[in-house]
Every structure is written in structure tokens, then in C-alpha cells.
């Protein structure tokens, strides 16, 4: 299904079953399908930009074998409360889950090592983030205005780079728009590695080992 916009703005569409022969979803395929709450896509490995933007999903289990999601793919999915990723998943685009205002928890598999810009911006119900990979970079404003965020786990042994070379850099967590304190959980053997800025900022993080 390489075409774009195929079902976009089909507001009466509530569910769809795709055959296993479909391995690629193009861009904007289900964009604006506001009542779409169920999908079977067992063969899909790549989903293009904005394919499910502003859809009606409440929960979503992405298929085994999925590798990548494009930019803004689930942006503005206001009803989405939970989403799960297979172990095969290794690439996620900018703004992919931004403004999912009902999303409560998020776990990204170990193959994800870079958090792209604006990934979870304005996810105001997001409480818990668990990053299973050795994260090397957190992009611009990735957690901006996540006002409910209280528990954040990183499984890597080294502090994540949050200082990209950009004069317009916005702290990915943006202390001014986040709760007063986030519990940062890191491997016990590496707690000392997180004592330098920005992780040591007292008003934003309390660091503990697991």
C-alpha cells in the first residue's frame, strides 16, 4: 500500500484488516480517520509520515516485525492511552507521538537509541517513560510540556547527550513546563555517571538506581 492519502479523512471508518502482503504504509494513509479504533496489519514493517495522525485509537499493539514509524505518525491522537512496540522496532520519526494528550505510559524497545525531536511534546497525561535502549541522544523538546511526567527510566550506562549544537535548543524536558521533580531511574552501577548537568538539576530530577 505505497500510495498516500488512500483513506485519509474517512471519518466513518472504524476498523480495517490489511492482508499480510501489505508491508509498507505510505504517508497520510489514515490521516484524519477520527473514528478508526482497530486495525490488523500483520505484514507491515514500515509506516510513513502522518499515516495515523488524528485517528481514534485508544490502545494499539503494533505488529511483530515492524521496523520504523515516520514523522508525526500518531500525532494528535487525543484518545490514545497506550501503545506497544515489538522488539524489532528500531526507528521513530520526529513528532511521532506529540499531542497524544491521553497517553499515560510509554516503553521503547532496546533497539531505539535516539529519541527524536518533539517526540512526546504536549503529552500532558504522560506519567511514565521507560527507555530500554542505550540512548545516545534526546532531541529538541522531546518531552516539552509533559506536565504529568514523574518517572523516567534509562537503561544505558552513560548520560544522554542533551546539548545539541543549536542556538534554538530547547531543553527536551523544559523544566518550566514540567512537574517540579521527575524520578530518574538508571542502572545502579552508573548512578554516579548522571551527577553532572543536566541530569543533576535539583529542581527537575531525583536520581536513583535499579
C-alpha positions in Angstrom: 0.0 0.0 0.0 2.5 2.5 -1.2 0.0 5.3 -2.1 -0.5 8.3 0.1 -3.9 9.6 1.4 -5.7 6.4 0.4 -8.2 6.5 3.3 -7.5 10.0 4.7 -10.4 11.7 6.3 -12.7 8.7 6.0 -14.4 9.6 9.3 -16.9 6.7 9.2 -14.1 4.1 9.1 -13.9 2.3 12.4 -11.8 -0.8 11.7 -9.7 -2.3 8.9 -7.9 -5.6 8.2 -4.9 -5.4 5.9 -3.6 -8.6 4.3 -0.1 -9.9 5.3 1.1 -9.0 1.8 1.0 -5.3 2.7 4.4 -4.5 4.1 4.5 -0.7 3.6 2.0 2.0 4.5 2.6 5.3 2.7 2.2 8.8 4.2 -1.2 10.1 5.4 -2.9 6.8 4.6 -5.4 7.0 7.5 -4.9 10.7 8.3 -8.0 12.2 9.9 -9.9 8.9 10.3 -11.1 10.1 13.6 -13.3 7.0 14.4 -10.7 4.4 13.4 -10.1 2.4 16.6 -9.0 -1.1 15.4 -6.6 -2.3 12.7 -4.9 -5.6 11.8 -1.7 -5.1 9.8 0.3 -8.3 10.3 2.8 -7.8 7.5 3.6 -4.1 7.9 7.3 -3.3 8.5 7.3 0.5 7.7 4.7 3.1 8.3 5.0 6.5 6.6 4.7 10.0 8.0 1.3 11.1 9.4 -0.3 7.8 8.4 -2.4 7.6 11.6 -2.4 11.3 12.6 -5.7 12.3 14.3 -7.2 8.9 14.5 -9.3 7.4 17.2 -7.2 4.6 18.7 -7.4 4.1 22.4 -4.9 1.2 22.7 -2.7 -0.1 19.9 -0.3 -3.1 19.7 2.0 -2.6 16.8 2.7 -5.8 14.8 5.7 -8.1 15.2 8.3 -7.3 12.6 7.5 -3.6 12.5 10.8 -1.6 12.0 10.0 2.0 11.6 7.5 4.8 12.0 7.6 8.1 10.1 7.3 11.6 11.4 4.1 12.7 13.1 2.6 9.2 12.6 0.4 9.2 15.7 0.4 13.0 16.3 -2.8 14.4 17.7 -4.3 11.0 18.6 -6.1 12.5 21.6 -7.7 9.2 22.7 -4.6 7.1 22.6 -3.9 5.8 26.1 -1.3 3.0 25.4 0.8 1.8 22.6 3.2 -1.2 22.5 6.2 -1.8 20.2 7.7 -5.1 19.0 11.4 -5.9 19.8 12.1 -5.5 16.0 11.2 -1.8 16.2 14.3 0.5 15.7 13.4 3.9 14.2 10.8 6.5 15.1 10.3 9.9 13.5 10.1 13.5 14.8 6.8 14.5 16.5 5.6 10.8 16.2 3.5 10.8 19.4 3.2 14.5 20.0 0.0 15.9 21.4 -1.3 12.4 22.4 -2.9 14.0 25.4 -4.3 10.8 26.9 -1.1 8.7 26.6 -0.1 7.6 30.1 2.9 5.3 29.8 5.5 4.6 27.1 8.1 1.9 26.8 10.5 2.0 23.8 12.4 -1.2 22.9 16.2 -1.7 23.2 16.8 -1.1 19.5 15.8 2.6 19.9 18.9 4.5 20.7 17.9 8.0 19.6 14.9 10.0 20.8 13.9 12.4 18.0 12.9 16.0 18.4 9.4 16.8 19.7 8.6 13.0 20.1 6.2 13.4 23.0 5.7 17.1 23.1 2.4 18.1 24.8 1.6 14.6 26.0 0.1 16.1 29.1 -1.1 12.8 30.7 2.2 11.0 30.2 3.3 9.7 33.6 6.0 7.1 32.9 8.7 6.6 30.3 10.9 3.5 30.1 13.7 3.6 27.5 15.2 0.1 27.3 18.0 1.0 24.9 21.4 2.7 25.4 20.1 6.1 24.4 22.8 8.3 22.8 20.7 11.4 22.2 17.5 13.1 23.2 16.3 15.6 20.6 15.0 19.1 20.8 11.9 19.5 23.0 11.3 15.7 23.0 9.4 15.9 26.3 8.3 19.6 26.2 5.1 20.3 28.2 4.8 16.7 29.5 3.3 18.2 32.6 2.4 14.8 34.4 5.8 13.1 33.8 7.1 11.7 37.1 9.0 8.5 36.4 11.7 8.3 33.7 13.9 5.2 33.2 17.1 4.9 31.1 18.9 1.6 30.8 22.1 2.9 29.3 25.3 3.2 31.2 26.2 6.8 30.1 24.3 10.1 30.5 22.4 11.0 27.4 23.6 14.0 25.3 21.0 16.8 25.7 23.1 19.6 24.3 22.9 19.6 20.5 24.8 22.4 18.7 21.8 24.7 18.1 21.2 28.3 19.2 17.5 27.5 19.3 17.9 24.5 21.6 15.0 23.9 24.0 15.7 21.6 26.9 14.0 18.3 26.0 12.3 18.3 29.4 11.9 22.0 29.7 11.8 22.5 33.5 9.5 25.5 33.2 6.7 23.4 31.7 7.2 20.1 33.6 6.5 19.0 37.1 8.8 20.2 39.9 10.5 16.8 40.1 11.0 13.7 37.9 12.2 10.4 39.4 15.1 9.4 37.1 15.9 5.7 37.3 19.2 4.4 35.9 21.3 1.2 36.3 22.6 1.2 39.9 26.2 0.8 38.8 26.0 4.0 36.8 24.2 6.4 39.1 27.4 8.4 39.6 27.6 9.0 35.8 24.4 11.0 36.0 25.6 13.5 38.6 26.6 16.1 36.0 24.2 18.6 34.3 21.6 18.4 33.0 20.6 15.3 35.0 21.8 16.7 38.3 19.5 19.7 38.2 17.9 19.6 41.6 14.6 21.1 40.7 14.0 18.6 37.9 15.4 15.2 38.7 15.8 12.8 41.6 18.2 10.1 40.6 18.1 6.5 41.8 19.4 3.1 40.7 17.6 0.0 39.7 
